[in-house]
Amino acid sequence: MHLPFQALDPYLFTRAQALLDEEWLHKDADLAPVLPTVLARNVGQDWHKAGTFRHHLVGVARSLTQWQQPRDVRLLGLLHSVYGNAFVDLVKFDAASERGRLQALVGESAEHLVYLFCTQSRAQFVQRVLAGQIEPDGSVVLDKNGQRHVLTPYEVAAFIVVSMADTIEQWFSWQDDIFSCFPSVPQRPQAVHWAASLWPGPMRPSARMLSQIAALGQALQHPGLQGLLPVPPVFAHCTQPLAAADEAAATALYWSVIQQEHPLADLDVATAMLEQAVRLNPWVGEPQMVLAQLYLSAGRSADALQAADSALQAFSAWGNAWDKRVQWDAWVAWTRILRQSASEGGWPERLDKLNNVALRS
């Protein structure tokens, strides 16, 4: 068996563990002072994709924190849609009258990033970055209402990193349909495509956006952008691509196992499907986590440990879940159970005893 499993980086995992505490944001010296003002705008009551707006903002900030981004970029993540934008009508601060208030709260540099991120065309930005339309110095030229606007190299790097975190936190199959072909989204009539509109749909992981995130990350290797910000630890520190066809096939294989669309009497078919999913897309943890459990069920503890370590590495690298059916911390918790069982060489023989498993360290 040769699979592209990743070794678990203890330092990265330790950083991720600190973010498993629900109170991590309240303890963050940079973000905690801003939180009461944000929460006072009822972000915990607003719907947003796979959760609430609060869930989304905190999730984006969590990835950016795990990626060791500087204060202004992490604040951009926490506040990235508060002035509203072309994608959402959630206006929590009025850009015409409240910029001064937000500047006083977070500082001019952070507020400037938030304002630009909300008011410039993010679809156009992503299109130009993916098309390689980055100037030699790292800047990107955008057009808005006939006006030319130049994003500085630092702004470009910040917008790329936050776009990566923003996408991984929220995107799942429902958006694959309603925002099909993003960033060039065709306008389709809702009534005709009513089945695609039903929220939340099957909650299948996205079959197309990881490859786009990988391409955005690779843009950080542009000579004009290198060294401006810490490179996210995903896709081998943004050095490796993910082919769109490989992503789509890997998602289909994974979801077929989750939906049990294969022979169920023995483990061989499901195991082979997940192994192929990992070969095609080794950058997310969920397929490797499920594979680790199959290995445990087959008595393959050494293989299970490798798969669980690799899954934990992926979860730690992202700071968010790819499969949105449960939250990131739950995926991490179950993977740690699998890793513990693989290390100790034990796994319940009785089905009901799975209810008893617990983490001991």
WOCORWO-V131727 format. One record per run of one state. SS is the DSSP state (alpha for helix, beta for strand, coil for the rest). FROM is the first residue (numbers start at 0). LEN is the number of residues. If there is no record, write none. Layout:
BEGIN
ss->(SS;SS)
from->(FROM;FROM)
len->(LEN;LEN)
END
This chain:
BEGIN
ss->(coil;alpha;coil;alpha;coil;alpha;coil;alpha;coil;beta;coil;beta;alpha;coil;alpha;coil;beta;coil;beta;coil;alpha;coil;alpha;coil;alpha;coil;beta;coil;beta;coil;alpha;coil;beta;alpha;coil;alpha;coil;beta;coil;alpha;coil;alpha;coil;alpha;coil;alpha;coil;alpha;coil;alpha;coil;alpha;coil;alpha;coil)
from->(0;9;18;23;27;31;39;42;45;46;48;50;52;66;70;79;82;83;90;91;98;106;107;119;121;130;139;144;146;151;152;170;171;172;178;193;197;204;205;208;219;234;238;243;258;267;280;285;297;300;318;327;344;350;356)
len->(9;9;5;4;4;8;3;3;1;2;2;2;14;4;9;3;1;7;1;7;8;1;12;2;9;9;5;2;5;1;18;1;1;6;15;4;7;1;3;11;15;4;5;15;9;13;5;12;3;18;9;17;6;6;5)
END
